[in-house]
């Protein structure tokens, strides 16, 4: 059974808060960790991120990307050369999450053995 996690409406409003509860609410979200993991590869377009995530819904993904951008975990860059193109990448704050993500992966591997 897959549990759907709905972030509280206050998550994006309190991103600048340094409280542990705010950090856990953001990092504990399934989407946050998967998006950070996908973006470790570098700058990607929405469709590339969507293809990399299992069972992703475009509306949910767009909402999560906006949330992570407002919390300064990712950077959204708009290019307007011939056509409008949007890419996403990890911010320095997002890069700071990579060791946390690696620790969670190590924990999961140790639990499966």
N, C-alpha and C positions, 0 to 999 in steps of 0.2 A: 504494500500500500504506500503510495507516494503522498506525502503530506505537502500541501501548498502553504507556503509561508508568505504571509502578507505583512509587510513592514508597517509599523505604526505611522500615522500621518506626521508625527513629530520628528521622524528620522532625518529628513532633509533640513528641517528648520534648526535642528540641534547638532548639525555636523561639526560645528566649530567647538562644541563642548568637549572638554577633556575628560569627561566622566567615563568610567569603565563600562557602565551600562550602555552608553551611546556607542562606544567602540564595539561591544559585543553584539549589539543590535545590528550594526552595519556589517561587521565581519561574519557574524553568525548566519547571515542570509546565504542560502545556497547559490543564488545568482551572483553575488559579489565575488565569491571565491572562484567560481567557474570563469567569470569574465576576466578577473585578474590573471588567472592561469592562461587563458587564451591570449590575452594581450601581452604576456611576457615575450611572445614572439616578435613584438614590435607593432608598428602602426598598421591598423587594419580598418577596412571599410565595414559598414554595418552588415552587408551580405556575407562577408567572410567570417565575421563573429557569429552570425546566425548559423552558418553551416557547421561551425566548430562546436556548437552546443547541442547536446542531445535533447530532442523534443522541445525545442525552443518555439515560443510564440512571438511573432514580430512585435505585437503591441506590448507584451510584458517585457521583452528585451529592450525596447525603446524607452520604456518607463524606468527600468533599472539603469540604463546608460545615463539617463538624465539625472537620476538620483546620485550615481557615482560621480558624475561631473559636478553636481552642486556640492558634493562633499569633498571635492578636489582629489579624488582617487584616480580619476582618468581625465584626459585632456581631449576635448573635441575640437578638431581643426577643420575649417571650411575653406576649400579652394575654389576659386571661381575663374578658371582659365577659359576653357571652351564651354564647359557645363559645370554645374554645381556638384562638387564632390566633398563628402564628409568622411573624415577618418578619425579614429580613436586610438589613443595610446595611454600608457601608464604615466601618471604624474610622479613626482618624487615621493609623494605620499603613497601612491599605489606601489611603487617599487619597494617601499618600506614594508609592504605586506608580504612580499615574496618569501622571506624567511619564515613567517608565520604559516604560510601556505605549505612550505616544505616540511615544517614540523608536523602539520596535520597529516600530510601524506605519509610521513615516517610513522606516525602513530597508527594510521590505517594499515600500513604494511605489517607492522609488528603485531597488530591485532589479528591479522589474517593468517599468521603462521602458527 
